[in-house]
């Protein structure tokens, strides 16, 4: 007998996801060991995959598009809203932060305190279609990662990123551009093949 820690991951039955989530597309794969809380505020599009040890705390809402991958150990937290477009990839350990305590002295910080003495800013994180966020990057509230943009491993993103740019470093700077025409053509070919 193989110990549980060494066994292949096991999928949550699609019927269970469809019953619990706000929306569950076809062929969604979510591995046991992920946390989707509360499921009624989470929508997942066709053919998307959520690995083990992913933590999604929906806050206001989480909307995940088609063919999106959330890799092991990534999380969505903060109490705001998160939207991830079709064909986006979220790497291992990535943190998508949709809200934060305000530290300007106007309130206390810490979720164990009464709401009346806290000041919390909730926002929206939007990862647009074809964007890729690599390992251990952090996306802060009210940031749009533009269509097809790439965020390098370990980056901290605190402002909007232009579509199809490649961003790296600390401070974050644009270091290149992705070929949008090639990527769009590959998707078109794949979708055409799927219709046959």
C-alpha positions in Angstrom: 0.0 0.0 0.0 1.3 3.5 -1.0 1.2 6.1 1.8 -1.3 8.9 1.0 1.6 11.4 0.8 3.1 9.4 -2.1 -0.1 8.6 -4.0 -1.2 10.3 -7.2 -3.6 13.2 -6.7 -7.2 12.5 -6.8 -9.8 14.6 -8.6 -12.9 16.0 -6.9 -15.9 14.6 -8.8 -17.2 17.0 -11.4 -20.7 16.4 -10.2 -19.7 17.6 -6.7 -18.1 20.8 -8.2 -21.2 21.4 -10.4 -23.4 21.1 -7.4 -21.4 23.5 -5.2 -19.8 26.1 -7.4 -21.7 29.1 -8.7 -20.7 27.9 -12.2 -18.7 24.8 -13.2 -17.8 24.3 -16.9 -17.2 21.0 -18.6 -14.0 19.0 -18.0 -13.0 21.0 -15.0 -10.3 19.3 -12.9 -9.9 20.2 -9.2 -7.7 18.1 -7.1 -8.6 17.0 -3.6 -6.6 19.1 -1.2 -7.5 22.4 -2.8 -9.8 24.8 -0.9 -12.6 26.7 -2.7 -14.3 28.9 -0.1 -17.2 29.7 -0.3 -17.9 27.6 -3.4 -21.1 29.6 -4.2 -19.0 32.7 -5.1 -16.6 30.8 -7.4 -17.1 30.3 -11.2 -14.8 28.0 -13.2 -14.8 27.8 -17.0 -14.4 24.8 -19.3 -11.2 22.7 -19.1 -9.6 24.6 -16.3 -7.5 22.9 -13.6 -6.9 23.6 -9.9 -4.0 21.7 -8.4 -3.7 20.4 -4.8 -2.9 22.9 -2.1 -4.5 25.8 -4.0 -6.4 28.2 -1.7 -9.2 30.3 -3.1 -11.0 32.5 -0.6 -13.5 34.1 -2.9 -14.3 37.3 -0.9 -16.8 39.1 -3.2 -16.3 36.7 -6.1 -13.8 34.7 -8.1 -14.3 34.1 -11.9 -11.9 31.8 -13.6 -12.1 31.5 -17.4 -11.6 28.5 -19.8 -8.3 26.6 -19.9 -6.9 28.3 -16.8 -4.3 26.5 -14.6 -3.9 27.4 -10.9 -0.7 25.6 -9.9 0.1 23.9 -6.6 0.4 26.3 -3.6 -1.0 29.4 -5.2 -3.7 31.4 -3.5 -6.4 34.1 -4.0 -7.2 36.0 -0.8 -8.2 39.4 0.5 -11.9 39.6 0.4 -12.2 41.5 -2.9 -12.9 40.2 -6.4 -10.6 38.2 -8.7 -11.1 37.6 -12.5 -8.8 35.3 -14.5 -9.3 35.3 -18.3 -9.2 32.3 -20.7 -5.9 30.5 -21.3 -4.1 32.2 -18.3 -1.6 30.4 -16.2 -1.0 31.1 -12.5 2.2 29.5 -11.3 3.1 27.7 -8.1 3.1 29.8 -5.0 1.6 32.9 -6.7 -0.4 35.2 -4.4 -3.3 37.1 -5.9 -4.3 39.6 -3.2 -7.7 41.3 -3.6 -7.8 43.3 -0.4 -5.6 44.6 2.4 -5.6 46.4 5.7 -5.0 50.1 5.4 -1.9 51.0 7.5 -2.2 54.8 7.5 -3.3 55.0 11.1 -7.0 55.4 10.3 -7.8 52.0 11.8 -6.2 49.0 13.4 -5.0 46.0 11.4 -5.8 42.3 12.0 -8.9 40.2 11.3 -9.3 39.3 14.9 -10.4 42.8 15.8 -13.9 44.2 15.5 -14.8 45.6 12.0 -15.6 49.0 13.7 -11.9 49.6 14.5 -10.4 48.3 11.2 -10.0 50.0 7.8 -9.8 47.5 5.0 -9.5 48.2 1.3 -11.1 45.6 -1.0 -10.3 45.7 -4.7 -10.2 43.7 -7.9 -7.4 41.7 -9.4 -7.8 41.0 -13.1 -5.5 38.6 -14.9 -6.5 38.9 -18.6 -6.6 36.2 -21.2 -3.3 34.5 -22.1 -1.4 36.1 -19.2 1.2 34.0 -17.4 2.2 34.7 -13.7 5.2 32.7 -12.8 6.2 31.1 -9.4 5.9 33.1 -6.2 4.9 36.4 -7.9 2.6 38.6 -5.8 -0.2 40.6 -7.5 -1.6 43.4 -5.2 -5.2 44.7 -5.1 -6.6 46.8 -8.0 -4.1 45.6 -10.6 -4.8 44.5 -14.1 -2.3 42.1 -15.7 -3.0 42.9 -19.4 -3.9 40.3 -22.0 -0.9 38.0 -22.8 1.4 39.7 -20.3 4.1 37.7 -18.5 5.1 38.3 -14.8 8.5 36.7 -13.9 9.0 34.6 -10.9 9.2 36.4 -7.6 7.9 39.7 -9.0 5.7 42.1 -6.9 3.1 43.8 -9.1 1.6 46.9 -7.7 0.5 48.7 -11.0 -1.3 47.7 -14.2 0.7 45.9 -16.8 0.3 46.5 -20.5 -0.9 43.7 -22.8 1.7 41.3 -24.2 4.5 42.8 -22.2 7.1 40.6 -20.3 7.8 42.0 -16.8 10.6 41.1 -14.4 12.7 42.5 -11.6 12.3 44.4 -8.4 11.3 47.1 -9.1 9.2 45.6 -11.8 10.1 46.7 -15.4 9.1 45.6 -18.9 11.9 43.5 -20.4 10.3 42.2 -23.5 7.2 41.7 -25.7 5.3 38.4 -26.5 4.1 37.6 -30.0 0.4 38.1 -29.7 -0.4 37.1 -33.3 1.3 33.7 -32.9 -0.5 32.9 -29.7 -3.9 34.0 -31.0 -3.3 31.8 -34.1 -2.4 28.8 -32.1 -5.7 29.2 -30.0 -7.7 29.6 -33.2 -6.2 26.4 -34.7 -6.8 24.5 -31.5 -10.4 25.6 -31.3 -11.0 24.8 -35.0 -9.5 21.3 -34.4 -11.9 20.9 -31.5 -14.9 21.6 -33.7 -14.1 18.7 -36.0 
